[in-house]
Structure formats: C-alpha cells, structure tokens
C-alpha cells in the first residue's frame, strides 16, 4: 500500500498510535504518536519484521491474530505485550485488514493502538489493596507487602520500592523490592542522608523525576550517594504518629510526570501497608501471649511442640542433630511448703534465667509443667551435649536465690535423649522422661541418658 502525504499528515494528528503492516508482516508505516511512544523513528522501523520488535513469546501469540486479520477478519483485543528490551505493556489494539479495491486482495492491515498500561496497572494495584484490606485477620505476610511494593514499582515505572521504619534520626529498611540487587531488611542510614527526610519534613506526598535539578533534592546527600533521579515518598502513620515512610525510586528519570492518580494510588498503598503493620503488631502480641510462659518469660509447651513439628516438616534429617533434655527442680514441693509459693515462683524464675544465660542461639527452652522444663539443644555429639547439660546443672546448684531475707539453694535432675529421624514430639518426650525418672531414682542432681 502506498502511503501518500495527505494520509500521513492526517495519521499524525490522531491521538492514538497507528501502524501499517504488509502481508510479509513488515512495518510500512507508523505515525508520530507511535514513534514517540516506542522511542523509535519510522526510518529505523521501515521494512522490519514485527517479530524483530516484539519478544518471542508475545510474537508467537500475536502472529496467530495477524494471520486472522490477513485472512480478512477485523480483530479487537487487549494484550499484554513484552518487547525485546523487556518492557511490558498493556495495549488495546484494533486490527483492520486493508483490501486492494481493484483486485480485492488483502495487502496488509492497520493496527490502531492505545496504551492502557497505566490504567491496567492501577487496576492491579487497586485489586491488591482491596485484597489486603479484606484479609486483615490473616495477619502480616511479608509476601503481601512485597507484592504491594512490586505492583507499586510496576505501576509507577520505578526500580525500587521500600517501606522504612524511622526512629529519631535512624532510617531502617523494613521491607523492600527491587528490579536489581536485593536490598536486605535491616539496612540502616542516617535519616538526613535519605530523601525521606524531605518527605517527613513536608508531611505529605513528595514526587520528583528530576532530583538532580529539583529545588527539594538538588545537592542532597542521597543523590550524591545513589544518583536517584526519580522519587515518590509518603509518610507512614500508625495511630496518628509517624512510623516511617513508603517510597519508590529509580536512578533513571521517569518518562512522564507523576499524576494525581499516581498520588492517590500511592495513598491507597500506604493505607494498606499501615493496616498490615497495625495488624502484625496485634498478631505479634497475641502470639507472644500464646507461646510464652507468663511467670518465667520462657517459651511454653505449645511453642516447643510447634518448633519440633517445624523441624520435622522442614527437614526431618536435622532431628538427629538435636538432643531433648527434660529438667526437673528437685524437691520443689518441699521448697514451696517450707518457704511459700512466692519463693517457689522466685526459684522458677531464677532457674529460667540460668537457662536463658547458658544456652546458645539455636537452642530452645520451654517450661512444660509446674517445675519441669524442656530443652532442645543442637549439639555435634554426645560429648558436646554432656558438657552443656552438666555445666547447666552445676551452675544451678551454685545459685544463691534471695527471697524475703532467705537464701535458697536448689538442684535439678536431668534426663536426655538424642532425637531420631522417626521421632514425634511425644516419642522424644517419653524417652527423655524415662531418663529423668532414672536420674531421680539415682539420687537426683544428676544427668541420665536414654
């Protein structure tokens, strides 16, 4: 088809993209809107195959549609298209076959294209926010916050999304999503060295796509360190107080200015994340109550039981790297009868503190009964665990526990078993309990094995 000057001039006034593709599926015309959107000149496209512009997956789908159009069928669709440079677009496309008036043959087709990526992404963000707001009872899932950050980055066309916690002058990354290297949670900066210092000072949405020349960010230490050209930030408030920030950024300048819709959706994202943080705080408190022994501050039987089940679920083979020890305070009833139940509570707390001070990070300790404690201890071999429990027994024997001008001493009996791959919590408990019974039968203040 010959594209004459009048047609070209008319096509260049249209508010949408237009392309003409011939029967060999080569570009023969694109209008100026098409050039502007894809950042390419027609001179560089002319004669190129559509397959050279689209990625292989997108072309495989669209080539089937092209075949229908070249057979004379009008086709309209919304399509997610991935370009060879990795750019993902949501496009509304109408394909119209062009017929030679004299011969009646199809000599190509017009593609009339509207980019709806912005609105499609906005819809995804809205759906995700709706999902978060209507699943509050499920507590915090880090994946859900990460999903919101990822959707925000895709919608705003930025590379980095961060939820930060700000305390005094300290900025801590709590959650992050990035198209590049991951940003580890816990990464810290001085607040003044981040763009979020500007956001918190303004107490509102702050947006720029030219940080190097903007009034707020020109010369900022954050630009000197990271050259972040694009930035959009908003304070996160919990119970009316500033908790941190939600921010999106990129080293490259965003193509289009931030719109009112962008800022509205930023506010919705921020509200959803605030809801998750509040909900997580409630869940943490409930979990602490459910899994903690009120008197000693140690974990309780429910916690150590579930910890055992997690070991089994994650890697049953790791069980044989742990030993289960049951520890029982000797003559505890007599102690209560002689000094009173308050004294008994004080002894329980002192022994629990000894456990906390003596055990290692990968060991677990719980109060599982009145004066009975269970330890799950990671150890290389029997000699290693023997050293740990004997030192613990001796340290408890040396305790001088003060209560109402009295000095109370106590001892403990210990039963130990090595965990086996086929163990359940109850099986391991029974073996350790049998060893504990033997240590009491042998005179107490000793360790026995099963």
Buried (B, 14 or more C-beta within 10 A) or exposed (E): BEEEEEBEEEBEEEEBBBBBBBEEBBBBBBBBBBBEBBEBEBEEBEEEEBBEBBBEEBBEEBEEBBEBBBEEEEBEEEBEBBEEEEEEBBBBBBBBBBBEEEEEEBBBBBBBBBBBBBBBBBEBBBEBBEEBEEBBEEBBEEEBBBBBBBBBBBBBBBBBBBBBBBEEEEBBBBBBBBEEEEBEBEEEBEBEBBBBBBBBEEEEBBBBBBBBEBEBBEEBBBBEEBEBBBBBBBBBBEEEEBBBBBBBBBBEEBEEEBEEEBBEBBEBBBBBBBBBBBBBEEBEEEEEEEBBBEEBEBBBBBBBBBBBEEBBEEEBEEBEBBBBBBBBBBEBEEBBEEBBEEBBBBBBBBBBBBBEEBBEEEBBBBBBEEBBBBBBBBBEEEEEBBEBBEEBBEBBEEBEBEBEEEEBEBBBBBBBBBBEEEBEBEBBBEBBBBBBBBBBEEEBBBBBBB
